[in-house]
Amino acid sequence: MAIAKTKRFSRLFRLAPFALAAACVGGNALAASSVTTVPGMPPVTNPANMYSEVGVNHFSAEVAKDPARIYVPNLRSNDVYVIDPATYKVVDKIKVGEGPQHVVPSWDMRTLWVTNNAERKKTGSLTPIDARTGKAGANVPVDDPYNMYFTPDGKEAIVVAEAFARLDFRDAHTMAPHSSLQAPECKGINHADFSIDGKYAIFTCEFTGKLVKIDMVNRKVLGYLDLSKKGMPQDIRVSPEGKTFFVADMMADGVYLVDGDSFKEVGFVKTGVGTHGLYPSRDGTKLYVANRGSNKVHGAPKGKGSVSVIDFATQKVVANWPVPGGGSPDMGNVSADGKTLWLSGRFDDVVYAFDTTTGAVHFVKVGQEPHGLAVWPQPGRYSLGHTGIVR
């Protein structure tokens, strides 16, 4: 099936008043970018804060018209629940493929792709959802799409074929296959983030306790890094200035600090039980850490779930928000206004809406085993994938 190409918005590279404000918050005046990016990648507006363009309600003209919704993939009920964040009500249920894992915004932010990996089967698929109408298109068959990312130039999707320890590069719109890259020592390859210049990406290897560094220009494995606690690395997110990669580990109950360029472990921050998802605040000063409440892949409900807040500058935990009565915060994202952190409750069949000021939690009942939910629309210029790694 071919998905029609959509017009990329014309003001990708404009500088807006918010960018100046964000730079000043970080203690740096806005200056011309000193980062040399890979060809086709939009320029880095503020080298001191790569998140400067994803500030509060900093929408592109295209995205601003999309309805505010939370898209929740339910792994066991094979559907996506759609929540209206204004009312906390489920307003739609979309039937998708088997085993939906994540809802992934496309590079041009016009399509929300549901990655249905049909675990242990050969019937994996991607379901496109129109971000403007909320309507789903026909499933696109692909091998084991546990997760998905996009090359920094927006030309290709990177389907993470977890069961095969493989990255499949496909046309970003039609999903026609282009090439594949094996990472044989990265069993359970799943989450990733990119260097500030787009030259490399670091993926986590859940079942071997490693990271793998990928050369995005020459499409080759640059090396593997064994993490010191031999755990189960999950989500990964880079610091605002692009130096340090934060790596959640659900067995180590904390976050590794890894220098991206040298590819060396440089620290560890203890957070909570079952550390899993990582999400920067809208101003790029803090990192929200979802602690799933269990060290098991299939944990029990009402676990010791919580959210920890790490200050990017000090690399210290500055707040902890437990789930009242126990829970299992997993994957999600921050609302466009920065006031709410939306996370799936993986083992409790709920979605949590955390107040980012107080840590107070609102609960929404959803389908069976919710996973990588997407908050839409998102501020920013383009999406690198997952549940919304937006720059």
N, C-alpha and C positions, 0 to 999 in steps of 0.2 A: 504493500500500500504506500502511496506517496502522500506525504503531508505537505500541503501547499506552503511554500515559503512566504513568510510575512515580512513586510517592510520594516527594517530596523530603524529605530527612531533617530531622527536627524541631529539631535542635540546630545549625542553620546559624550562629547568632549567639552561641553560648556562648563565654565566655572560659575558657581552660584554663590550667593552670599553665605549659605550655610557652610560651604567648604572653608571660607575664611574663619568663620566662628569656630569650627571644629579644630582648625589648626591652632588658633589662639588658646583654646581649652587645653591642648597638649603642650602649650608653652612655646610653640613655634609659629612664626609668621608665615603665611603662605608664600611660597616661592616657586619658581619654575622647577619642574621635576628634574631630578638628577638621576633618575632610574632609567636605564636603557632596557626597554621591554622587548620581548620577542615580536617579530613582524606580525602585524594585524591586531595586536592586543591594544586596547585603549590605554592612553598614558596614565601614569600614576600621578594624580593631582597633588598629593601631599606625601612626600617620602617618609615623613614622621608618623603618618597615620593613614594606612591604606584603606581604612574604613571611613574616610572623610566624606565620601559621596553617598553613604548609606545612613545618614543622620535622620533625625525625626521628620517623618513625612516628606522626605526629600525625593518625591516621585518624579519619574520621567512623565512627559505628557501622555504617552501611550498607556502606561500602567495606572495612572491616576484615575482612569474611568472604570477600572475593574472593581466589581463588588467585593467588599471585605468579607472574607470567608476563611475558615480553618478546614483544610482537607486532611482527613484522617484515614490512612489505610489500615484495615483490620485484617491481620494475617490469616486468621482462622475462618473468618466469615466471608472472605473473598469479595470485599466491597470497600468503598470509600464513603465514610460519613462526612457530611458537609455541615459545619457549625456556623451560625451567625454570631460573631463575637459580641455584637451589641446586646443580644438577648440570651446568649449561652444556650440556644436551642438548636437541635439538629433540624435542618431545613431541607435536606436532600440525602438520598442514599444512591450511590452509583455502583452498579455491578461491574466488576473488572475481571482480570485474569486470576489465575490460581496463585495464592501466596503473595499478596501485595506487601512489599517491604517499605518502600519510600515513595513519597510524592516529590518529584524533582522539577523545579522550574528550569525551563530551557534558557540557553544563553541569551536569546533575544527577549526572554520574559513574556512570551506570548502563549506558550504551551506548558501545561503541567503534565509531566510524564509519570505514570504510575509504574513502578518496577515490580512485575509479578514474576518471582523467580521459580515458582512451582518446585519447591525444594525436593531434590532427589528424583526429579522427573525431567523429561525432555520437552516439556510443554511451556517453557517460559515465554513471557511476552511483555510488551510495553503498551499501556493504554494511554492515549493522548486525551487530555481534557483541555478544552478551550478556556483560557483564563478569563475571557470577557463574559462568556455565556454560561460557563460551568458545565457544558455538555461534553460528553465523552465521544470519541471516535472509535473506529474499529481497532482491535488489538493488532499489534505488530509482532510476529513471532521472532524471538531472539533467544540465544542460549543463556540460561541461568542469570538473569539480570538482577543480582542482589541490590546493586546500587548503580548510580550513573553520575558522570561528571561531563564537563565540556572543556575542550582545549581553549586556552586563553584567547585565541583569535576567533572563536565561535564557529569554526568551520566543521568541527567533528564532535560527536558525542563519544564519551568513553564509557562503554558498558562494562561494569565490574562483574565478570563471570566468576563468582567466588568459588564454586565447586571445581573449576578448572585451573585455579591460580593464574588467571589470564585477564588481560585488558583487551577489549575489542573496540577498535576505532571505527566509527560509523558516520555516515553523513548526518549532520546535526538536525536535518529536517525530515528526510525520507527514511533514515536509519538503514540505508543500504550499506553493506559491509565494505570496509576499505582495507583494514589490516588488523593483525593481532600481535600482542606482546606477551610472552610467557614470563612469569615470575615464580619459578619452581620452588623456591625456598619460602614463598609467602603463602602458606596454607591459610585459608580464611581471609584472603585479601578483601577488604571491605570499604574503609573510609580513607579520605585523602584531603589534603590541602596543598596549595601551590605557593611557590616562592613569589616574592613581591614583583619580580620581573617576568614571571611566567616560564622561566627556563627549566625549572624542575618541579616535580611533585613528590610528596612523601605519602605513601600508603601504609596503613597498619595491617599487620598479619595476625589475625586473632588467634589462630591455632598453633602458631609457632613462637609467639612472644617476641616477634621481630617487627622492624620497620623495613620498607624497601624504598629506595630513592630512585626515581625515574627521570631520565633525561628527556624532557618534552620536545626538544629540538631534533635530536637524533634518534628518538624512540628506542632507548635501550636502558637496561638496568645498570645503574651506577654502583650499587652495592646494597648490602643488608646491615642492619644494626640490631644486635641482640640487646634487649632491654634488661636491666640489671635484676629485676625481680621475677623474671621468667613467668609473667602473667598472661593476661588476655587483653591486649590493646584494642581499643574501640575507636571513638571519634578522635579527630585531630584538628587543631586550629592554630593558625600562625598569629603571632603578636602584631600589633599595629605597625611597627616599624620594619617588620619582616625578618627579624633576626631569630626569634625563638619559636619553636613549634611546641605547643602544649598537647600532650597525648594522654587521653583518658585510659585507665586500665581497671577493668572490673574485678580483677583478682587482687591487685595491689591496693585498691581502695584509695586511689589518688591519681595525680597527674604528673607524668614525666615532663621535664624540660629538655628539649633537644635543640642544639645549635644546628640550624638547617644547612648552612654552607659547609661547615666542617663535618656534619653528620655525626655528632658526638652527644651523648647524654651528659647534661650539665647540672641537673638538679631533679628534685622530686617534691611535690606538694601533697600532703595528706588531705583528703577531703571527706569522703563518706563511704558507706558500704556500696560496692558495685558501681564504681564510677563509670559513666557511660557517654553522655552527650555534652557538647561544648558549644556555647553561643555568646558572641561578643555583645556588649551593650551598644545602644545606638550611638553613644558618644565615643566609643572605642576605648574607654578607660577600664572596663571591667569584663570579666569572663564568667558567665553563668555555667555552673557545672552540675549536670544531672546525675545524682547518685541513685542507682536503680534499686537499692535496698537488698540485693542478693548477689552472691558470687557465682550463682548458677546460671546456665544458659536458659533454663526453664525454672524460674523461681516461683515461690509461693506468693499469694496475695498478702497484702497488709505487712510488707516487709519494712525494713528500717530505711525507707526511701527519704531523700532530702535533696535540697539544692544548696550548693556552696557557691559563694561569690568570691572570686579572686581578683585582686587589684593588679592590673597588668604592670604598672610601674614598679610596685614593690614585690610582686610575685607572692603575695601573702593572702591567706583567706581572711576576708573582712566581715563575712556574715555567713550564717548557716540557717536554712529554712527547712525544718522537718515537715513531712506531710502529716497532718493531724490524723491519728488513728492508723498510720502506716500506709505505705504505698510503693509505687515502682516507677518513678519518673525516668523517662527514656530519651526520646528524640523529639525535636520540634524546632521552635524558633521564637524570636522576639517580635512583638507587634510593631507596626509601623511607627506608632507614637512612643515606643520604648517603655510603655507603662506596664506591659503584661508579657510574661514568659509562658508560652504555651508548650506543654509537654504531654506526650502520650503516657498513660499509666499501663505499662506493658502487661503486667500480670493481674491487673485489677479491672480491666475493661472500662476504663474511664479516661478522660482527658483532664489535665490540671491547667488552670490559669492562675499563675503566681503573680501577685502584685510586686513589681520590681522595687518598690519603695519599702513596703512593710513585710513582704514575704507571705502575706495572707493568701489562701488558696480557695479557688472556686472549682467545683467538680462538675463534669458533664459526662453522663453515661453514653458509651458508644458501643461498637461491635466487639467481636472476639479477638483479643490480643492486638490492640492498636500499636503501631510502630512509628515509622518516620513521617510524622505529620508536617504539612507545609502551611505556613501562615501567609495569606495573600490579601492584597498586593504587598510587595516589598519595595522599599526605597532603593535607589541605586541605578547603575547604568547597565549592568549585565550580570548574569548568574553563571557561576562555575559548577553548579550542580548541587548534589545532595539535597537537603531540605531547604536550601537557599544560602549558598556561599556567594554573597552578592558584593560587588565592588562598585 
